[in-house]
Amino acid sequence: MNALTNIPSDKRQRVAITGLGIFCGAATNVASFRQALSGNTSAIGTLDLFDTSDFPSHIGCQVKGYDPLNYFDRRAIRKLSRADQFGLIAAGEALDASGAATFYSPYDIGVSIGGGAGGMFQSEQWLKSHLAGEKSEPVLLRGLLPDKSATEIALRFGLAGYQGTITTACSSSATAVGWGADLVAGGQQKAMLVGGVDTLSLLTFCGFNALKVVDPCPCSPFSLGRQGISLGEGAAFMVLEREDDALARGAQLYGYILGYALAGEAYHMTAPESSGSTAARVMQAAIASAGVQNDQVGWVNAHGTGTPLNDGIESQAVKQVFGEQVAGVPLISTKALTGHCLGAAGAVEALATILALNLRIIPQTLNFRGRDPECDLEYCHAAPRACAATVALSNSFAFGGNITSLVLGV
Amino acid sequence: MTRMSNDIVISGYAAVTAAGIGVLPLLDVLHNGGDALSAVPADIPGGAGQRWGRALSFKIADYMPPLKARKLDRCSQFAVAASALALQDAGVVVADMPPERIGIILGCGFGGIANSVDFLSGYFKDGVNGLNPMLFPNVVSNAPASNASIEHGLKGPNVTLIQRFCSAEAAFMMACRCIQEGRADIMLTGGADDLTPQMITGFAATGQLRRYASSFGEGSGMLVLESAAHAARRGVVPRATLEHISTLGLLLKGSETEGFCRLLEGSEGCDLLSLSGTTALDPQLMQQLPDVPTLDIAPLIGRSLAMGGVAMAFLLASLPAGQQGLHLAASPEGPYYAIRFRGGASVQP
């Protein structure tokens, strides 16, 4: 693929979504995720993947009862991290739904993934044994870095085009989706498998607990008394093609990646900039890149972690973007359903946004505890809401001040 | 925004490597023979008899106050220093530009792993009392790019990529797209890697010290990209012009010829070749390459996942004006990158 091919801006094609796949704590396929989004039940519960007894919080959104033998043979399981496995399952569902992989040359189909802790769950077991002076299995280190999932997916499904992994913490997979859409829109690839994968690990559980930003109760974005995040895990993928190519081969269209924008706040590694000005700039730039007007955006799927800082600042940023219209643009968070899936969060939430747009609903922000005066927008705390809008925004913010906003449409 | 494909120029570059600070020490190593590798200390488990490319002469105090630097992991320190040097080389004064028009997209291999190991080791040894919250912010592999953006005030696009030994090339390609799309006027791009004793132990455990991690290296190579028109407005003579990028994720068995054609089309006339990643270890790929002078930095300073930033800077420093340079990067099983440049003002001050 020639990455510098120029497509005049007036000839750039809309990027259509022709396949969806998901495997996370809230749902293990698209059909069940669609149901979960329409409902009012959080999937956050007690964790049993590792011992949490030392911590104030014992909950998260884990893929419970997962048996890899239901999906892979023993030889494959030995070589694949939990993240690789989740990624392969969700990618397979998206590719099956799309049919693109059987239509184009393998060299014209690429994979763009957002990753996080990668195979840390396995690798930290190696470290624990090593520190204890015990013999440990070197194979546990194979998936340490998050790029391995992209390679495993490319190898398994024969995707020989672009292969890359974005690692900007919690905005990784939103950026991976946007970047994949760029490669399709510009004609560098006929199709892209885009998404993200991340799994629970001691590293992230210990880390966020050490920062005291884990809520002992299921996270309650934008609520009074919220104390922080609930961690989640999973993988979500979409297949992207140019609209004319997808229509020509008779593919089902689930929606569009209309645009995106990204930036760094250049402020602090963990704290968001208090004015929300960069977040507002990125949202506005994303809307402009999509070629839509602010009043066409029906709602925003927030980063909405449930930390006291994030939710207030994100609300302020959304006000800056929508001004007097803000009362008509609900800001909701699906993290109260799925937990915070970190490197996979952007993809999980992009998928949630597309499914909700198709259902013509705005999902409920679950786990409401009371109205916070600092969060004075509409958050759909009471119930999902019917909505005729065909365009929505999905925000992802991250450690390091990385911000990405996607504009999705149907 | 639409731009011509040859509209992207490289207006500056910098390197921090085992050879020293800047590209010139690396050129000296090449011209004088030998290498900049050193012996891995014998007390590092698995490291006996091994060599590595540690950047021993690097001192972060030359680039930022030591107290501030203490909060940064070593990989971030490389990125902060190399980006400062590259901006200086390109004549970019960030304060004179809208900060949201300058971004950074960086390839990073094991960035964050050192802090992850230290953080988890505290927990495994002492339970929750052993957890040091100061370590956790830098366990993410985007810490180097983000710390560089914080230090230099870069508020444009900010991304970190990893894809095996082609991590810097993946970043380079995305940074080019940011210039093409008009998302930024100036983009810093390249790679940053650190190398720790724990990594040597891990490489030894997995057998990689006898394979791709033999003589591993560390450091950072950074390039400054902008459009030719933007460089002209600044009165800057480009060090090189970008001509072409191609990439493949895999070389599929049975259709390798098609893959090589897609990757290397138009490369026949190149005058100078740069090898990165595991290209030199891939005989099938090496057979496809033109018989021209070749630069291979891995034997000089060590191989690493985001070494492509240094390799591209080295190529551009060595590429005479008007000549074409081909940078080729590969990883075991892929991906592969072929990036062509046309030499410009190649002498680094």
Interface residues (C-beta under 8 A of the other chain):
Chain A: M1 N2 A3 L4 T5 N6 I7 P8 S9 D54 F55 P106 Y107 G110 V111 G115 M120 E124 W126 L127 K128 H130 L131 A132 S136 P138 L141 R142 L144 L145 P146 D147 A150 T151 A154 L155 G158 L159 A160 G161 Y162 Q163 G164 T165 I166 T167 T168 A169 T175 W179 D182 G186 L202 L203 C206 G207 F208 N209 A210 L211 A261 L262 A263 G264 E265 A266 Y267 H268 M269 T270 T278 R281 A398 F399 G400 G401 N402
Chain B: M1 T2 R3 M4 S5 I8 P99 E100 G103 I104 C108 G109 F110 I113 S116 V117 F119 L120 S121 Y123 F124 K125 G127 V128 L131 N132 P133 F136 P137 N138 V139 V140 S141 N142 A143 A145 S146 N147 S149 I150 H152 G153 L154 K155 G156 P157 N158 V159 T160 L161 I162 Q163 R164 S167 A170 M173 M174 C176 R177 Q180 E181 R183 T201 G202 A205 T206 G207 L242 H244 I245 S246 T247 L248 G249 L250 L251 L252 S255 E258 G259 R262 L305 E333 G334 P335
